[in-house]
């Protein structure tokens, strides 16, 4: 397998001309000494990687499977079977390298949530039109679906979460940055492949909850609290414990893990947003 870090970084040493990557050998060798500064693995035998590229159909001038001769000043890389492949790879590797540098520069202050997850995360290495298109014109739901697909989500979940986002645009002051916020208050938490609505006062609208689909009612019908001893909690008191009543029976749950709902049925999306409307008084646009 080719070292992708090596390949992406070292395209920076070449210039494109007529579907050829022209590389200065001196600059290329100097870059091999600097890879550690970019968090890349050290490369000691570049000829092995170049030989593998030749096996894949690339043509490299003045290269015979051994280190370049001292008389060589530069070399060219081509792909005879599909010349424009070199242009495509150069574009991708430039983007990959740019993202790698940005990650290092932003590391001390980077926030976990990403406005455009796929745009800010070239690391998953799925390269398509989104990287070279007018990215501001691509709908946010497209970015969300792209990012979820790169993480291995099933199509049903991708459809659900993109529909969930599209529905959120019906409300004022609801913002998405990886989770959903009403102004600065988080109202929806998207954990590892799960949907959690942050609801604090379901008793205030329990009459409407009891008319919703069964899979939603079941979440309120169950007791979710484990009555653990987190931060001095007891069976009688916990500052994180939520309380509500369902069918005249008391229920309790942890504010950190309560109200997790199924996330594959898109027909439930309006019901979920109705719960948020009831909890927070969301205003439609």
C-alpha positions as CSV (number, residue, x, y, z in Angstrom):
1,X,0.0,0.0,0.0
2,X,1.4,3.4,-1.0
3,X,2.2,5.9,1.8
4,X,-0.6,8.5,1.2
5,X,1.1,11.0,3.5
6,X,4.3,10.8,1.5
7,X,2.4,11.1,-1.8
8,X,0.2,14.0,-0.8
9,X,3.0,16.0,0.8
10,X,5.5,15.5,-2.0
11,X,3.2,16.7,-4.7
12,X,3.9,20.2,-3.2
13,X,7.4,19.9,-4.8
14,X,6.1,19.6,-8.3
15,X,4.6,21.9,-11.0
16,X,2.0,20.8,-13.5
17,X,2.5,21.2,-17.2
18,X,0.5,19.4,-19.9
19,X,-0.7,16.6,-17.5
20,X,2.9,16.1,-16.3
21,X,4.1,16.6,-12.7
22,X,7.6,18.1,-13.0
23,X,9.6,17.6,-9.8
24,X,12.9,19.2,-8.7
25,X,15.0,16.3,-7.4
26,X,16.9,18.6,-5.0
27,X,13.6,20.0,-3.5
28,X,12.2,16.4,-3.4
29,X,15.1,15.1,-1.4
30,X,15.0,18.0,1.0
31,X,11.4,17.5,1.6
32,X,12.1,13.9,2.7
33,X,14.2,15.3,5.5
34,X,11.3,17.5,6.7
35,X,8.4,15.1,6.8
36,X,8.7,14.7,10.6
37,X,7.9,18.4,11.0
38,X,4.6,17.8,9.3
39,X,3.7,14.9,11.4
40,X,4.4,12.4,8.6
41,X,6.2,9.1,8.8
42,X,9.8,9.2,7.9
43,X,10.6,8.0,4.4
44,X,14.0,6.4,4.0
45,X,13.7,4.4,0.7
46,X,11.6,6.6,-1.6
47,X,12.5,4.3,-4.5
48,X,10.3,1.5,-3.2
49,X,7.3,3.8,-3.3
50,X,8.1,5.1,-6.7
51,X,8.5,1.5,-7.9
52,X,5.0,0.7,-6.6
53,X,3.7,3.7,-8.5
54,X,5.3,2.3,-11.7
55,X,3.5,-1.0,-11.0
56,X,0.2,0.9,-10.9
57,X,0.9,2.3,-14.4
58,X,2.6,5.6,-13.7
59,X,5.6,6.6,-15.8
60,X,8.6,8.3,-14.0
61,X,11.4,9.7,-16.1
62,X,15.0,8.7,-15.4
63,X,13.9,6.2,-12.8
64,X,14.9,2.5,-13.0
65,X,13.9,1.2,-9.6
66,X,16.9,2.6,-7.8
67,X,17.6,6.0,-6.3
68,X,18.0,8.7,-8.9
69,X,21.4,9.2,-10.4
70,X,23.4,12.2,-9.3
71,X,23.2,13.7,-12.8
72,X,19.4,14.0,-12.6
73,X,18.1,17.5,-11.8
74,X,14.4,16.8,-12.1
75,X,12.0,14.1,-13.1
76,X,8.4,14.0,-14.5
77,X,5.5,11.8,-13.4
78,X,2.8,10.9,-16.0
79,X,0.0,8.3,-16.3
80,X,-0.1,7.3,-20.0
81,X,-3.4,5.4,-19.9
82,X,-5.3,8.4,-18.6
83,X,-3.2,11.6,-18.7
84,X,-5.6,13.8,-16.7
85,X,-5.4,11.5,-13.7
86,X,-2.2,13.4,-12.8
87,X,-4.1,16.7,-12.7
88,X,-6.8,15.1,-10.5
89,X,-4.3,13.6,-8.1
90,X,-2.4,16.9,-7.8
91,X,-5.7,18.8,-7.0
92,X,-6.6,16.2,-4.3
93,X,-3.1,16.1,-2.8
94,X,-2.9,19.9,-2.6
95,X,-6.2,19.9,-0.7
96,X,-5.1,17.1,1.6
97,X,-1.8,18.9,2.3
98,X,-3.6,22.2,3.0
99,X,-5.9,20.6,5.4
100,X,-3.0,18.8,7.2
101,X,-1.3,22.2,7.8
102,X,-4.6,23.8,9.0
103,X,-5.1,21.0,11.4
104,X,-1.7,21.6,13.0
105,X,-2.2,25.4,13.1
106,X,-5.7,25.2,14.6
107,X,-5.1,22.3,17.0
108,X,-4.9,24.5,20.2
109,X,-8.2,26.3,19.5
110,X,-10.2,23.9,17.3
111,X,-13.7,23.3,18.4
112,X,-15.2,19.9,18.2
113,X,-18.3,20.8,16.2
114,X,-17.8,21.6,12.5
115,X,-20.0,23.8,10.4
116,X,-19.3,21.8,7.3
117,X,-18.0,18.5,8.5
118,X,-16.9,17.1,5.1
119,X,-15.4,20.4,3.9
120,X,-13.2,20.6,7.0
121,X,-12.2,17.0,7.0
122,X,-10.3,15.9,4.0
123,X,-8.8,13.1,6.1
124,X,-11.4,10.5,5.1
125,X,-9.8,10.7,1.6
126,X,-13.1,10.4,-0.3
127,X,-12.5,12.8,-3.2
128,X,-15.3,14.0,-5.5
129,X,-16.7,17.1,-7.0
130,X,-17.3,18.8,-3.6
131,X,-13.6,19.6,-3.3
132,X,-13.4,21.7,-6.4
133,X,-17.0,23.0,-6.7
134,X,-18.3,26.3,-5.5
135,X,-18.7,25.0,-2.0
136,X,-20.9,27.8,-0.7
137,X,-23.6,26.7,-3.1
138,X,-23.7,23.1,-1.9
139,X,-26.6,22.7,0.6
140,X,-25.7,21.9,4.1
141,X,-27.7,18.7,4.0
142,X,-25.4,17.5,1.2
143,X,-22.4,18.1,3.5
144,X,-24.1,16.3,6.3
145,X,-24.9,13.3,4.1
146,X,-21.4,13.2,2.7
147,X,-19.8,13.3,6.2
148,X,-22.1,10.5,7.5
149,X,-21.4,8.3,4.5
150,X,-17.7,8.7,5.1
151,X,-18.3,7.5,8.7
152,X,-20.1,4.4,7.5
153,X,-23.7,5.3,8.3
154,X,-26.4,3.3,6.6
155,X,-28.5,5.0,3.9
156,X,-31.5,5.0,6.2
157,X,-29.7,7.0,8.8
158,X,-28.2,9.3,6.3
159,X,-31.7,10.0,4.9
160,X,-33.0,10.6,8.4
161,X,-30.3,13.0,9.5
162,X,-30.4,15.1,6.3
163,X,-34.2,15.2,6.6
164,X,-33.8,16.2,10.2
165,X,-31.5,19.1,9.2
166,X,-33.8,20.3,6.4
167,X,-36.7,20.4,8.8
168,X,-34.7,22.5,11.3
169,X,-34.5,25.3,8.7
170,X,-38.2,25.9,9.3
171,X,-37.4,27.6,12.7
172,X,-35.8,30.9,13.6
173,X,-32.7,31.0,15.7
174,X,-32.0,27.2,15.3
175,X,-28.4,26.7,14.3
176,X,-26.5,23.6,13.3
177,X,-22.8,23.1,13.9
178,X,-22.7,19.4,14.4
179,X,-25.4,19.6,17.0
180,X,-28.4,21.9,17.1
181,X,-28.7,25.1,19.1
182,X,-31.4,27.6,19.9
183,X,-29.3,30.7,20.1
184,X,-26.5,29.4,22.4
185,X,-28.5,26.6,24.1
186,X,-28.0,23.1,22.8
187,X,-31.3,21.4,22.2
188,X,-30.3,18.3,20.2
189,X,-27.3,16.2,20.8
190,X,-26.0,13.9,18.1
191,X,-23.9,11.3,19.8
192,X,-22.4,8.2,18.2
193,X,-25.1,7.2,15.8
194,X,-27.9,8.3,18.1
195,X,-30.4,11.1,18.4
196,X,-31.0,12.7,21.8
197,X,-33.4,15.5,22.4
198,X,-32.6,17.7,25.4
199,X,-36.0,18.0,27.1
200,X,-36.3,19.2,30.7
201,X,-40.0,19.6,31.2
202,X,-42.0,16.9,29.4
203,X,-44.8,17.1,32.0
204,X,-45.8,20.5,30.6
205,X,-46.9,18.8,27.3
206,X,-47.4,15.2,28.3
207,X,-51.0,15.3,26.9
208,X,-49.6,15.8,23.4
209,X,-46.8,13.2,24.0
210,X,-49.4,10.5,24.7
211,X,-50.9,11.1,21.2
212,X,-47.6,10.5,19.4
213,X,-46.4,7.3,17.7
214,X,-45.7,4.4,20.1
215,X,-41.9,4.4,19.6
216,X,-41.9,8.0,20.9
217,X,-44.3,7.2,23.8
218,X,-42.1,4.3,24.8
219,X,-39.2,6.6,25.5
220,X,-41.2,8.5,28.1
221,X,-42.8,5.4,29.5
222,X,-39.5,3.9,30.6
223,X,-37.3,4.6,33.6
224,X,-33.8,5.6,32.3
225,X,-32.0,6.5,35.5
226,X,-29.5,3.9,36.8
227,X,-29.4,5.6,40.2
228,X,-25.7,5.7,40.2
229,X,-23.4,7.6,42.6
230,X,-22.0,10.1,40.1
231,X,-20.8,13.2,41.8
232,X,-22.3,12.1,45.1
233,X,-25.7,11.2,43.8
234,X,-28.0,9.1,45.9
235,X,-31.3,7.3,45.3
236,X,-33.1,10.3,46.8
237,X,-31.2,13.1,45.0
238,X,-29.1,13.8,42.0
239,X,-28.6,17.2,40.4
240,X,-28.7,15.6,36.9
241,X,-31.8,13.5,37.4
242,X,-34.9,14.4,35.4
243,X,-38.4,13.6,36.7
244,X,-41.7,13.4,34.8
245,X,-45.0,11.4,35.0
246,X,-46.3,9.1,32.4
247,X,-49.8,7.5,32.8
248,X,-49.9,8.7,36.4
249,X,-46.6,6.9,37.2
250,X,-43.4,8.7,38.1
251,X,-40.4,8.3,35.8
252,X,-36.8,9.4,36.1
253,X,-33.8,9.7,33.8
254,X,-30.3,11.1,33.5
255,X,-30.0,14.5,31.9
256,X,-26.8,13.2,30.1
257,X,-28.5,10.2,28.5
258,X,-32.2,10.7,28.5
259,X,-34.7,10.9,25.6
260,X,-32.7,9.0,23.0
261,X,-35.0,8.3,20.0
262,X,-35.0,6.0,16.9
263,X,-33.1,7.6,14.0
264,X,-34.0,5.7,10.9
265,X,-37.7,6.5,10.3
266,X,-38.0,9.9,8.5
267,X,-41.7,10.0,9.2
268,X,-40.9,10.7,12.9
269,X,-38.9,13.9,12.1
270,X,-41.9,16.2,12.4
271,X,-42.8,14.7,15.8
272,X,-39.3,15.2,17.1
273,X,-39.3,18.8,16.1
274,X,-42.8,19.2,17.6
275,X,-41.3,18.0,20.9
276,X,-38.7,20.7,20.6
277,X,-41.3,23.3,19.8
278,X,-43.3,22.4,22.9
279,X,-40.1,22.4,25.1
280,X,-38.6,25.6,23.8
281,X,-41.4,27.5,22.1
282,X,-39.6,27.5,18.7
283,X,-40.9,30.0,16.2
284,X,-41.5,28.9,12.6
285,X,-40.1,31.2,9.9
